[in-house]
Amino acid sequence: MAVTSVLPETAADALTGRRIVTEVPGPKSLALHERRLAAVPVGVSSTLPVYIARAHGAVIEDVDGNRFLDLGAGIGVTTIGHTDDAVVAAAKAQLGDFLHTLFTITPYESYVRVAELVAERTPGSFAKKTVLVNSGAEAVENGVKIARKATGRRGVAVLEHGYHGRTSLTMAMNYKAMPYGAGFGPFPGDVHHAPSSYPFRDGLSGEEAAARTIGYLEKHVGAEDLAILVVEPIQGEGGFQTPADGFLPALQRWANANGVVIAADEIQSGMGRTGAWFASEHFGFEPDLVFFAKGIAGGLPLAGVTGRAEIMDAAQPGGLGGTFGGNPVAAAAAIAVFEQIEQQDLLAAGRSIEARLRPALEALAAEFDVIGDVRGRGAMIAIELVEPGTRATTKTPNAAAVRRIADFAAQQGVLVLTAGTWANVIRFLPSLVITDEQLDDAVAVLREAIAAL
């Protein structure tokens, strides 16, 4: 494929757009990849063996000098942009003070401040408390054990097509076994997978889909044995499935009426990603617990659970915590992320991205019938690809087209992520600071890729 360049020579030092100067991957990346194959297990795979040297905003540069528009943001982590100046400054300042003490031994203010900030911005006006941990999967595991302690019940329910992590419990909670759980069992029991809302494929209203989910839970699980129902307001790895209106509030009413803790896994959809602090807000959904991670600390590892104070207080002293949970450097970065979202009005930026990206993708769908559906909220938008001619009938998944489009785009300097139960979804998770010009350029490459099919 021909090498392209869209940056003038004078922009050599500014990460403002895509620029391809070698084959992708380039020679330095290929050399690093050889070292990686000898040192890192194959289970830690990479979508594209391009090794990154630096990044800023919505652009990353590899070791060969190629620059890419990043529409994945580390799977939703660098929501406010790579190396945001304020986040970097906050982390550097904390590095000079202290790196670690362990909050459960000698606490510090930044942990408390993060807990306050999350409580203020998650849905619901009730009193809340927060525990900080390291990763999304750890947040999910802690949420489950808190709910079990609070209810005295064992059962865990999740929705079809969901994804929650790679630990033992969260692998049992995932819908898709390959690659996340295949061969890693046995897994914990008392995990039940209920039908979800998938408007493109099931055609059900929110109320109808909720009745189906509730019917399954009542008949196959039994509310009296169920501690927690965990839902992703917009499913991440499942392909950005966005539930029909009314689905989540109906589940909330049922859970509240039956003493079941209902939790929102907002690990990918939270922290301004969808044009609201948390995606639950779009659906009138006020969960008892919210799980968060990814975008909260601008790229540093931080996660947690926030929720109703009486539920969070069910765990005995010493029952929650961990050596690195709420690390002071990550906590300082998180405070800066909250400040930057507000100071730069990045929630509005997320809505503006949707207003620009969704019509562009819908125009492509009108032009190419390989695009079966366009869905999502804010800067969390996806297209589901189907075999040509099946959009109105069988909706046959088209994973091969997804792979070809993603490969074509990468060669042209645009990085996109794939997803979906059938690997037939392309998801767009651009940074909230991506410019209109960068977004339009990425869509133009996407159109070229689809046309090349």
C-alpha positions as CSV (number, residue, x, y, z in Angstrom):
1,M,0.0,0.0,0.0
2,A,1.2,3.4,-0.8
3,V,2.7,5.5,2.0
4,T,0.6,8.6,2.7
5,S,1.3,11.9,4.5
6,V,-1.3,14.5,5.6
7,L,1.0,16.6,7.7
8,P,3.2,19.4,6.2
9,E,6.9,19.3,7.0
10,T,6.6,22.3,9.3
11,A,4.4,20.2,11.6
12,A,7.1,17.7,12.2
13,D,7.2,18.2,16.0
14,A,3.5,18.8,16.6
15,L,1.1,15.8,17.1
16,T,-1.8,17.3,15.2
17,G,-2.7,14.7,12.6
18,R,-1.9,11.4,10.9
19,R,1.4,10.9,9.0
20,I,2.6,7.6,7.6
21,V,6.3,7.5,6.7
22,T,7.0,3.8,6.6
23,E,5.1,0.6,6.1
24,V,2.8,-0.2,9.1
25,P,4.3,-1.7,11.2
26,G,7.6,-0.1,10.5
27,P,11.1,-1.6,10.9
28,K,11.6,-0.4,14.5
29,S,8.2,-1.7,15.5
30,L,8.9,-5.1,13.8
31,A,12.2,-5.3,15.7
32,L,10.5,-4.6,19.0
33,H,7.9,-7.2,18.2
34,E,10.5,-9.9,17.8
35,R,11.8,-9.0,21.3
36,R,8.3,-9.1,22.6
37,L,7.5,-12.5,21.1
38,A,10.5,-13.9,23.0
39,A,9.7,-12.2,26.3
40,V,5.9,-11.9,26.6
41,P,3.4,-14.7,26.4
42,V,1.1,-15.0,23.3
43,G,-1.9,-14.6,25.6
44,V,-1.0,-10.9,25.9
45,S,-1.8,-10.2,22.2
46,S,-1.9,-6.9,20.3
47,T,-4.3,-5.9,17.6
48,L,-1.6,-4.1,15.7
49,P,2.1,-4.6,16.5
50,V,2.9,-0.8,16.3
51,Y,5.0,0.3,19.3
52,I,4.3,3.8,20.6
53,A,6.9,6.4,21.5
54,R,4.7,9.4,22.4
55,A,1.2,10.7,22.3
56,H,-0.8,13.9,22.9
57,G,-4.4,14.7,22.5
58,A,-6.0,12.4,19.9
59,V,-2.7,11.5,18.1
60,I,-0.1,8.9,18.9
61,E,3.3,8.5,17.3
62,D,5.1,5.2,16.9
63,V,8.9,4.4,17.2
64,D,9.2,4.7,13.4
65,G,7.7,8.2,13.3
66,N,4.3,7.2,12.0
67,R,1.4,9.2,13.5
68,F,-2.1,7.9,14.0
69,L,-5.4,9.4,14.8
70,D,-6.4,7.4,17.8
71,L,-10.1,6.5,17.8
72,G,-9.7,4.0,20.6
73,A,-8.1,6.0,23.4
74,G,-6.7,2.9,25.1
75,I,-10.2,1.4,25.0
76,G,-11.7,4.5,26.6
77,V,-8.9,5.4,29.0
78,T,-7.5,8.6,27.6
79,T,-10.9,10.2,27.4
80,I,-9.6,13.7,28.0
81,G,-6.7,13.1,25.6
82,H,-3.2,11.6,25.8
83,T,-0.8,13.4,28.2
84,D,-3.2,16.1,29.2
85,D,-1.1,18.9,30.6
86,A,-3.0,19.3,33.8
87,V,-3.1,15.6,34.5
88,V,0.7,15.3,33.9
89,A,1.4,18.3,36.2
90,A,-0.8,16.8,39.0
91,A,0.9,13.5,38.8
92,K,4.4,15.1,38.7
93,A,3.6,17.2,41.8
94,Q,2.4,14.1,43.7
95,L,5.5,12.2,42.7
96,G,7.6,14.7,44.5
97,D,5.5,14.5,47.7
98,F,5.0,10.7,48.3
99,L,4.3,7.7,46.1
100,H,2.7,5.3,48.5
101,T,1.6,4.8,52.1
102,L,-1.5,2.5,51.8
103,F,-4.7,4.3,52.5
104,T,-5.8,1.7,55.1
105,I,-2.7,2.3,57.2
106,T,-2.0,6.1,56.9
107,P,-4.6,7.8,54.7
108,Y,-4.4,10.9,52.6
109,E,-6.7,13.6,51.3
110,S,-6.7,12.8,47.6
111,Y,-8.4,9.4,48.1
112,V,-11.1,11.2,50.0
113,R,-11.5,13.9,47.4
114,V,-11.9,11.4,44.6
115,A,-14.6,9.6,46.6
116,E,-16.4,12.9,47.0
117,L,-16.1,13.8,43.4
118,V,-17.5,10.4,42.2
119,A,-20.3,10.5,44.7
120,E,-21.3,14.0,43.5
121,R,-21.5,13.0,39.8
122,T,-22.9,9.5,39.8
123,P,-26.7,9.3,39.3
124,G,-29.0,9.5,42.4
125,S,-29.3,12.1,45.1
126,F,-29.0,9.5,48.0
127,A,-25.9,9.4,50.3
128,K,-23.0,7.5,48.7
129,K,-19.6,6.1,49.7
130,T,-16.7,4.9,47.6
131,V,-13.9,2.4,47.7
132,L,-11.0,2.8,45.3
133,V,-9.1,-0.1,43.7
134,N,-6.8,-0.6,40.7
135,S,-8.8,-2.0,37.8
136,G,-12.2,-2.4,36.3
137,A,-12.3,-6.2,37.0
138,E,-11.3,-5.5,40.6
139,A,-14.1,-3.0,40.9
140,V,-16.7,-5.5,39.7
141,E,-15.4,-8.2,42.1
142,N,-15.7,-5.8,45.0
143,G,-19.1,-4.7,44.0
144,V,-20.3,-8.3,43.9
145,K,-18.9,-9.1,47.4
146,I,-20.4,-5.8,48.8
147,A,-23.8,-6.8,47.4
148,R,-23.6,-10.3,48.8
149,K,-22.7,-9.0,52.2
150,A,-25.5,-6.4,52.2
151,T,-28.2,-8.8,51.0
152,G,-27.1,-12.1,52.5
153,R,-27.7,-13.7,49.1
154,R,-25.3,-15.4,46.7
155,G,-26.7,-15.1,43.2
156,V,-25.2,-12.8,40.5
157,A,-27.0,-11.9,37.3
158,V,-25.6,-10.3,34.2
159,L,-26.9,-9.6,30.7
160,E,-26.2,-11.4,27.5
161,H,-23.4,-9.9,25.4
162,G,-21.8,-8.3,28.4
163,Y,-18.2,-8.1,29.4
164,H,-16.8,-7.5,32.9
165,G,-13.1,-8.5,33.1
166,R,-10.5,-11.3,33.0
167,T,-10.4,-12.4,36.7
168,S,-12.0,-15.7,37.7
169,L,-15.4,-14.2,38.8
170,T,-15.6,-11.7,35.9
171,M,-14.7,-14.4,33.3
172,A,-17.8,-16.2,34.6
173,M,-19.8,-13.0,34.2
174,N,-18.7,-12.5,30.6
175,Y,-21.0,-13.6,27.8
176,K,-18.4,-14.5,25.2
177,A,-15.9,-17.3,26.2
178,M,-13.4,-16.8,23.4
179,P,-10.9,-15.3,24.0
180,Y,-11.5,-14.2,27.5
181,G,-12.4,-17.4,29.3
182,A,-11.8,-20.3,27.0
183,G,-9.8,-23.0,28.8
184,F,-9.4,-21.1,32.0
185,G,-12.2,-22.8,34.1
186,P,-13.6,-23.9,36.4
187,F,-15.3,-20.6,37.2
188,P,-17.3,-19.5,40.3
189,G,-20.9,-20.6,40.3
190,D,-24.1,-18.7,41.1
191,V,-23.7,-16.5,37.9
192,H,-26.7,-16.2,35.7
193,H,-26.9,-14.7,32.2
194,A,-30.2,-13.1,31.4
195,P,-31.4,-11.7,28.0
196,S,-30.5,-8.1,27.2
197,S,-32.0,-5.4,25.1
198,Y,-30.6,-5.5,21.5
199,P,-32.9,-3.3,19.4
200,F,-31.1,-4.0,16.1
201,R,-31.6,-7.7,16.5
202,D,-34.6,-8.3,18.8
203,G,-36.9,-5.5,17.7
204,L,-38.3,-5.2,21.2
205,S,-39.3,-2.1,23.0
206,G,-37.6,-1.3,26.3
207,E,-40.6,-2.6,28.3
208,E,-40.8,-5.8,26.2
209,A,-37.1,-6.5,26.6
210,A,-37.3,-5.8,30.3
211,A,-40.2,-8.2,30.7
212,R,-38.2,-10.9,29.0
213,T,-35.2,-10.2,31.3
214,I,-37.3,-10.2,34.4
215,G,-39.2,-13.3,33.4
216,Y,-35.9,-15.1,33.0
217,L,-34.6,-13.9,36.4
218,E,-37.8,-14.9,38.2
219,K,-38.2,-18.3,36.6
220,H,-34.5,-19.4,36.3
221,V,-32.9,-17.7,39.2
222,G,-35.4,-16.6,41.8
223,A,-35.3,-13.0,43.1
224,E,-35.0,-14.3,46.7
225,D,-31.6,-15.9,45.9
226,L,-30.2,-13.0,43.8
227,A,-27.8,-10.5,45.4
228,I,-26.9,-8.3,42.5
229,L,-27.9,-7.6,38.9
230,V,-25.0,-6.0,36.9
231,V,-25.7,-4.2,33.7
232,E,-23.6,-2.1,31.3
233,P,-25.8,0.9,30.4
234,I,-24.1,0.8,27.0
235,Q,-22.3,-2.5,26.5
236,G,-18.6,-2.2,25.6
237,E,-17.1,-5.4,24.3
238,G,-20.6,-6.5,23.3
239,G,-20.5,-3.9,20.5
240,F,-21.9,-0.7,22.1
241,Q,-25.4,-2.2,22.3
242,T,-27.6,0.6,23.5
243,P,-30.8,-0.5,25.2
244,A,-34.2,0.5,24.1
245,D,-35.8,3.4,26.1
246,G,-37.4,2.2,29.3
247,F,-35.4,-1.0,29.6
248,L,-33.0,0.0,32.4
249,P,-35.6,1.9,34.6
250,A,-37.8,-1.2,34.4
251,L,-35.0,-3.4,35.6
252,Q,-34.3,-0.9,38.4
253,R,-37.9,-0.9,39.6
254,W,-38.0,-4.7,39.6
255,A,-34.6,-4.9,41.5
256,N,-35.7,-2.3,44.1
257,A,-39.0,-4.1,44.7
258,N,-37.2,-7.4,45.2
259,G,-34.3,-6.4,47.4
260,V,-31.8,-7.0,44.6
261,V,-28.8,-4.6,44.3
262,I,-28.6,-3.2,40.8
263,A,-25.2,-2.1,39.6
264,A,-24.1,-0.1,36.5
265,D,-20.8,-1.3,35.1
266,E,-19.7,2.1,33.7
267,I,-16.1,1.2,33.4
268,Q,-16.0,2.0,29.7
269,S,-19.0,4.3,29.4
270,G,-18.4,6.6,32.4
271,M,-16.4,9.7,33.1
272,G,-17.9,11.9,30.3
273,R,-17.5,9.4,27.6
274,T,-21.1,9.7,26.4
275,G,-21.6,13.4,26.9
276,A,-22.8,12.8,30.5
277,W,-20.8,12.0,33.5
278,F,-22.1,8.5,33.4
279,A,-24.1,6.8,30.6
280,S,-26.9,5.8,33.1
281,E,-28.1,9.4,33.0
282,H,-29.2,9.0,29.4
283,F,-31.7,6.4,30.4
284,G,-33.2,7.7,33.6
285,F,-31.3,5.0,35.5
286,E,-30.2,5.4,39.1
287,P,-28.3,2.3,40.1
288,D,-27.5,1.3,43.6
289,L,-23.8,0.8,42.8
290,V,-21.6,2.2,40.0
291,F,-18.4,0.6,38.9
292,F,-15.8,2.9,37.3
293,A,-12.3,2.8,36.0
294,K,-10.6,3.5,32.6
295,G,-11.1,7.3,32.0
296,I,-11.1,8.4,35.6
297,A,-7.3,9.0,35.9
298,G,-6.2,10.0,32.5
299,G,-4.1,6.9,31.9
300,L,-3.0,5.9,35.4
301,P,-4.5,2.8,37.0
302,L,-7.5,3.7,39.2
303,A,-10.9,2.2,39.6
304,G,-13.6,1.8,42.2
305,V,-17.2,1.3,43.4
306,T,-19.5,4.0,44.6
307,G,-23.0,3.5,45.8
308,R,-25.6,3.8,48.4
309,A,-24.0,4.4,51.8
310,E,-26.0,1.7,53.6
311,I,-24.9,-0.9,51.0
312,M,-21.3,0.2,50.9
313,D,-21.1,0.1,54.7
314,A,-22.3,-3.5,54.9
315,A,-18.6,-4.7,54.6
316,Q,-16.9,-5.1,57.9
317,P,-13.7,-3.0,58.7
318,G,-10.8,-4.6,56.8
319,G,-13.2,-6.3,54.3
320,L,-12.4,-3.8,51.6
321,G,-9.1,-2.3,50.3
322,G,-5.9,-3.4,48.8
323,T,-2.2,-2.5,48.8
324,F,-2.3,-0.2,45.8
325,G,-6.0,0.8,45.7
326,G,-6.4,4.5,45.4
327,N,-2.7,5.1,44.9
328,P,-1.9,8.8,45.6
329,V,-0.4,9.6,42.2
330,A,-3.4,8.1,40.4
331,A,-5.8,9.9,42.8
332,A,-4.0,13.2,42.1
333,A,-4.4,12.6,38.3
334,A,-8.1,11.7,38.8
335,I,-8.8,15.0,40.6
336,A,-7.2,16.8,37.6
337,V,-9.4,14.8,35.2
338,F,-12.6,15.9,37.0
339,E,-11.3,19.5,36.9
340,Q,-10.4,19.4,33.2
341,I,-13.8,17.9,32.2
342,E,-15.5,20.8,33.8
343,Q,-13.1,23.6,32.9
344,Q,-13.0,22.5,29.2
345,D,-16.7,21.7,29.1
346,L,-15.8,18.2,27.8
347,L,-19.3,16.9,28.4
348,A,-20.5,19.3,25.7
349,A,-17.6,18.2,23.6
350,G,-18.8,14.6,23.8
351,R,-22.3,15.6,22.6
352,S,-20.7,17.6,19.8
353,I,-18.7,14.6,18.7
354,E,-21.9,12.6,18.5
355,A,-23.6,15.4,16.6
356,R,-20.8,15.3,14.0
357,L,-19.9,11.6,13.9
358,R,-23.3,9.9,14.0
359,P,-24.7,11.7,10.9
360,A,-21.5,11.0,9.1
361,L,-21.8,7.3,9.9
362,E,-25.5,7.3,9.0
363,A,-24.6,8.8,5.6
364,L,-22.1,5.9,5.1
365,A,-24.9,3.4,6.1
366,A,-27.1,5.0,3.5
367,E,-24.4,4.5,0.9
368,F,-23.1,1.1,1.9
369,D,-25.6,-1.6,3.0
370,V,-22.7,-3.5,4.7
371,I,-23.4,-1.1,7.7
372,G,-26.4,-2.6,9.4
373,D,-26.7,-0.3,12.4
374,V,-25.3,2.9,13.9
375,R,-25.6,3.3,17.6
376,G,-24.2,4.7,20.9
377,R,-24.0,8.0,22.7
378,G,-21.5,10.8,22.8
379,A,-18.0,9.7,21.9
380,M,-19.0,6.1,22.2
381,I,-20.4,5.3,18.8
382,A,-20.3,2.0,16.8
383,I,-21.3,0.5,13.5
384,E,-22.4,-3.1,13.2
385,L,-21.4,-4.7,9.9
386,V,-23.6,-7.3,8.1
387,E,-23.3,-9.3,4.9
388,P,-24.5,-7.1,2.0
389,G,-28.1,-7.5,1.3
390,T,-29.0,-8.9,4.8
391,R,-29.5,-5.7,6.7
392,A,-33.3,-5.9,6.5
393,T,-33.6,-9.7,6.8
394,T,-31.1,-12.1,8.5
395,K,-28.6,-9.4,9.6
396,T,-25.8,-11.9,9.0
397,P,-22.7,-10.8,10.9
398,N,-19.8,-9.7,8.7
399,A,-16.6,-10.1,10.8
400,A,-14.4,-10.4,7.7
401,A,-15.3,-6.8,6.6
402,V,-14.5,-5.5,10.0
403,R,-11.0,-6.9,9.9
404,R,-10.4,-5.6,6.4
405,I,-11.6,-2.1,7.3
406,A,-9.6,-1.9,10.5
407,D,-6.4,-3.1,8.7
408,F,-7.0,-0.6,5.8
409,A,-7.5,2.3,8.3
410,A,-4.4,1.4,10.3
411,Q,-2.3,1.5,7.1
412,Q,-3.6,5.0,6.5
413,G,-3.0,6.3,10.0
414,V,-6.3,5.8,11.7
415,L,-6.7,3.4,14.6
416,V,-10.1,1.9,15.3
417,L,-11.3,-0.8,17.7
418,T,-13.4,-3.9,16.9
419,A,-16.0,-5.4,19.2
420,G,-19.2,-7.4,19.2
421,T,-20.3,-10.9,20.1
422,W,-19.7,-11.9,16.5
423,A,-16.6,-9.6,16.0
424,N,-18.6,-7.6,13.5
425,V,-18.6,-4.2,15.1
426,I,-16.3,-1.2,14.7
427,R,-16.4,1.0,17.8
428,F,-15.3,4.6,17.9
429,L,-13.9,5.9,21.3
430,P,-12.2,9.2,20.3
431,S,-10.8,11.5,22.9
432,L,-13.2,14.3,23.9
433,V,-10.5,16.8,22.7
434,I,-10.4,15.4,19.1
435,T,-10.8,18.3,16.7
436,D,-13.5,18.5,14.0
437,E,-10.8,18.3,11.4
438,Q,-9.3,15.2,12.9
439,L,-12.7,13.5,13.1
440,D,-13.6,14.4,9.5
441,D,-10.3,13.1,8.3
442,A,-10.8,9.8,10.2
443,V,-14.3,9.4,8.7
444,A,-12.9,10.0,5.2
445,V,-10.4,7.2,5.7
446,L,-13.2,5.0,7.0
447,R,-15.2,5.6,3.8
448,E,-12.2,4.7,1.7
449,A,-11.8,1.5,3.7
450,I,-15.5,0.5,3.2
451,A,-15.4,1.4,-0.5
452,A,-12.4,-0.8,-0.9
453,L,-14.4,-3.8,0.2
